[in-house]
Structure formats: structure tokens, C-alpha cells
């Protein structure tokens, strides 16, 4: 191997080492954003499918903005999967900011029947819900954020 052939290969190896050492020393002080379910609204049914809108609130605890590519989510009520959905229309959340947005959710007839049965079995008691979602953050080397929020839907009688 002549020196003219070996020079580009050595240059490539040195450049790769500099790049890798730069990535290793890069300190991205990243905290995961929090996501909350803030509203739930039923929309008109479409055939055997019931549509809803859920309102979400994203809170960014970082000193830089968080752009998002999209979100996928699943809503369960009383342990039964009620609805699911995806959306690519997620606003960028500013540094130390929050963003509220609404995403569509659709439920199949079978899922709705299971939830109605669970509601009837609860006999007016509060019923649990669970929101599972995956947020695709549009920042290189930052993994997708997967979160689960559990809560209660108040159905019990209110004191007078």
C-alpha cells in the first residue's frame, strides 16, 4: 500500500475518532417531558366506530424547545381497551413551557361494549382509566418517550 492510498484511510479514521469523542463529551442535560390527560369529549358516531377527542398537556422542563414528529396512544377504561389513535400534528413545546393540544381517538363497537359492561359492573363507583402513549421527539439521539398515565373517572355519588 502506497502512502497516497493510506493517507485518505488514516484521515477517515482520525475524523471518525474526533466525531465519536465529540459525541461522548456532548452533555445534553435532558429531562423527560410530562404528559397529562386534560379533557375527553365524545363526537358523533360513524357507523360501528365511536370517535372522541382527548386533550393532552405537554410540559417541557428543559432549557431548550422540544419539537415532535408525532404521537401514538391507547386509552383503556376499567381495564378494557376503549380507543386508540395517532397524530402527526403535535406542536413544538418551548423551553420551560407547556403546550395543550387535542388528538382524535376512535373506538370500535366491540371495545365500547366491553367498557359499557365494565361501567355497569362498577355499580356507580369511580372507574379507572389508563392512557399509554409514545411521543416521537424530533431531536437526534433522543429516544422516543413512552409514558403511561393512570387515573380515576369520578362516577360515584357526590356528598350533599
C-alpha positions in Angstrom: 0.0 0.0 0.0 1.5 3.3 -1.0 1.4 6.4 1.1 -1.1 8.2 -1.2 -3.5 5.3 -0.7 -3.1 5.1 3.0 -3.5 8.8 3.7 -7.2 9.0 2.9 -7.9 6.0 5.1 -5.9 7.5 8.0 -7.7 10.8 7.6 -11.0 9.0 7.8 -10.0 7.1 10.9 -8.8 10.3 12.7 -12.0 12.2 11.6 -14.2 9.3 13.0 -12.3 9.3 16.3 -12.8 13.1 16.6 -16.5 12.7 15.8 -17.0 9.9 18.4 -15.1 11.8 21.1 -17.3 14.9 20.4 -20.4 12.8 20.9 -19.1 11.3 24.1 -18.3 14.7 25.6 -21.6 16.3 24.5 -23.6 16.9 27.6 -27.3 17.1 26.7 -29.0 17.9 30.0 -32.3 16.3 29.1 -35.3 15.7 31.3 -38.3 13.8 30.1 -41.4 16.0 29.5 -44.6 15.1 31.3 -47.9 14.5 29.6 -51.3 14.8 31.2 -54.8 13.9 30.0 -56.8 17.1 30.5 -60.1 16.5 28.6 -62.2 13.8 26.9 -65.0 14.6 24.5 -67.4 12.3 22.6 -68.0 13.1 19.0 -70.8 11.8 16.7 -70.6 8.1 15.9 -69.6 6.9 12.4 -71.1 3.5 11.6 -69.7 1.0 14.1 -67.0 3.3 15.3 -67.3 5.9 18.0 -65.0 8.9 17.8 -63.6 11.0 20.6 -61.2 13.9 21.1 -58.8 13.8 24.0 -56.9 16.9 25.2 -53.3 16.5 26.3 -50.9 18.8 28.0 -47.2 18.5 27.4 -44.8 20.2 29.9 -41.2 20.7 28.9 -38.8 21.0 31.9 -35.8 21.6 29.7 -34.0 24.9 28.8 -34.5 24.1 25.0 -37.5 23.6 22.9 -38.8 20.1 22.1 -40.1 19.6 18.6 -42.2 16.4 18.0 -42.8 14.2 14.9 -45.9 12.6 16.2 -47.7 10.5 18.9 -49.4 7.2 19.1 -51.7 6.4 22.0 -54.2 3.9 23.5 -56.9 4.6 26.1 -58.2 1.9 28.4 -61.2 2.2 30.8 -61.8 -0.3 33.5 -59.0 -2.5 32.2 -60.6 -2.7 28.7 -59.0 -1.1 25.7 -61.5 1.5 24.6 -59.8 3.6 21.9 -56.6 4.2 20.0 -55.2 6.8 17.7 -52.2 8.5 16.1 -51.4 12.1 15.2 -48.6 13.9 13.5 -49.9 17.3 14.4 -48.1 17.9 17.7 -46.9 21.4 18.5 -43.3 22.2 19.5 -43.1 23.0 23.2 -40.9 25.9 24.1 -38.2 25.9 26.7 -39.7 25.6 30.2 -43.1 25.8 28.6 -46.2 23.8 28.1 -48.5 23.1 25.1 -52.1 21.9 25.0 -53.5 20.1 22.0 -56.3 17.8 21.0 -55.9 14.5 19.3 -58.6 12.2 17.7 -59.4 8.8 19.1 -61.6 6.1 17.7 -63.2 3.2 19.5 -64.6 0.0 17.9 -68.1 -1.1 18.7 -66.7 -4.2 20.5 -64.4 -2.1 22.7 -67.3 0.2 23.6 -69.5 -2.7 24.6 -66.8 -4.1 26.9 -66.4 -0.7 28.5 -70.2 -0.3 28.9 -70.3 -3.7 30.6 -67.5 -2.7 32.9 -69.3 0.6 33.8 -72.5 -1.4 34.6 -70.5 -3.8 36.8 -68.9 -0.9 38.7 -72.4 0.0 40.2 -71.8 3.7 40.2 -68.3 3.5 41.7 -65.4 5.5 40.3 -63.7 3.7 37.4 -60.1 3.6 36.4 -58.6 4.7 33.1 -55.1 4.3 31.6 -53.5 6.3 28.8 -50.5 4.8 27.1 -48.6 6.9 24.6 -45.4 7.1 22.6 -44.1 10.5 21.6 -41.5 10.8 18.8 -39.2 13.6 19.7 -37.5 15.3 16.7 -34.0 15.6 18.3 -31.2 13.3 17.1 -30.1 10.7 19.6 -33.1 11.4 21.9 -35.2 8.2 22.2 -39.0 8.1 21.9 -40.8 9.0 25.1 -43.2 6.3 26.3 -45.5 7.1 29.2 -48.5 5.7 31.0 -50.9 7.8 33.0 -53.4 6.2 35.3 -56.4 7.9 36.9 -59.9 7.6 38.1 -63.1 8.8 36.4 -65.5 10.0 39.1 -68.8 8.2 38.8 -69.6 7.8 42.5 -72.3 9.8 44.2 -71.3 13.2 45.4 -72.0 14.1 49.0 -74.8 16.7 49.5 
